[in-house]
Amino acid sequence: MTQMPETRAEVQLSGALSGVRVLDCSRLLPGAYCTQIMGDMGAEVIKIEEPRRGDYHRSFPPIAKEESGSFLLLNRNKKSVTLNLKSARGRDLFLDLAKDADVVLEGFRPGVMDRLGVGYEALQQVNPRLIYCAISGFGQDGPYRLKPGHDLNYMALAGCLQLFGQAGGDPMVPGLSIADVGGGSLTALAGILAALLSRGQTGKGQFVDISMTDGAMSWLSFHGGDWLFGGVEPRGGERPFIGQAPCYNVYRCADDRHVALGIIEPQFWQSFCDRMGLEDLKNDQWPEGDDARRQKGRLQALFETRPRDEWVAFLESADIPFSAVNSIEEAMADPQLRARGMVQTVNHPVEGDIPQFGFPIKLSGTPCRIETPPPRLGEHNHEVLSRLGLSQGDIEALEEEDNW
């Protein structure tokens, strides 16, 4: 029997974004992290995936049991619906879903969604209140708009990559996807939330154009001052906060583990020198050039005399910015991160109990929560498509087709 479409009034408010419906057409990291945060905040996130294959992130190693480990960490609190947007039927169903959506997010190169007939202009015709967010490498205009790229390319072009490395050496590949997450996911989240607030006043949706390169460049606001106002290019290992300063650096210990010394304020440097027996350095916190290299070598030799955890215990009472460099295993067991709820667990019907990183945004009145595990491919076809008036038989017939 055909089920009646769900009305928006039936949605139970429980989170900051409860009642917000998101169609996520993205793949891989940038869009997935953005919409997972929205799902944690209570939004209904419907992940639109290619039939049979799904988001190819599902197959990235390492594989837990059947799903990619990183996929499982990026797709909780979502529903999976399989639609072939290259087919007329799939496009029509997507347009029907968009009529009752608040946000559409995609991560393709500019023009791809337009060619499929589900771009911003087409969706605005069926839903003028819709907020459409496009995350791309270089944005919707400019000479690079259609170029392929990934995080490393965006960081390189934005002038950020040169900040990573040793003095006189080559730039290094950053260990985190900074442009993808900082420039893409989080910038998109801010844009979408701002657009939702604006819509509350105007009743109109809008296009949110997010370039991961733009986002990465905006993070230069601190180091960019070296060049813009000092005429000095900041390069890894050659400026105070990117590897030159001995007081703000990483040191290897006797057990080949590492500690991070993050001292900026002079009073902390004074306390450090007193505790370490380095009275002659108390008035020499910010050496440059060869002097900085000599001071760093002296501190390195000192830290190599004890294992990491002994140094952590020894400097604990000094009340200075100092910490162990944790492995991921150690971070997952760290008492501060556990006290903040940054280690969670959710039960998955195939994978069993799986770990999850917690919520970076703490809200007192509408806290984030994990309601559902990452979805299996097409798990929510019946739940979501029945809202459009399709019967169970209609949906099963569609699922049997190879190119629906």
Secondary structure, DSSP 8 states (H G I E B T S, - for coil): -------GGGS---STTTT-EEEE---HHHHHHHHHHHHHTT-EEEEEE-TTT--GGGG-SSBSSSSBHHHHTT--SEEEEE--TTSHHHHHHHHHHHTT-SEEEE-S-TTHHHHTT-SHHHHHHH-TT-EEEEEESS-SSSTTTT----HHHHHHHTT-GGGSS-TTS-----SS-HIIIIIIIHHHHHHHHHHHHHHHHHS---EEEEEHHHHHHHGGGTTHHHHHHH-----TTSSGGGTT-TTEEEEE-TTS-EEEEE--SHHHHHHHHHHHT-GGGTT-SS--HHHHHHHHHHHHHHHTTS-HHHHHHHHHTT-SSEEE---HHHHHH-HHHHHTT-EEEEEETTTEEEEEE--SS--SSS-----S----TTTTHHHHHGGGT--HHHHHHHHHSS--
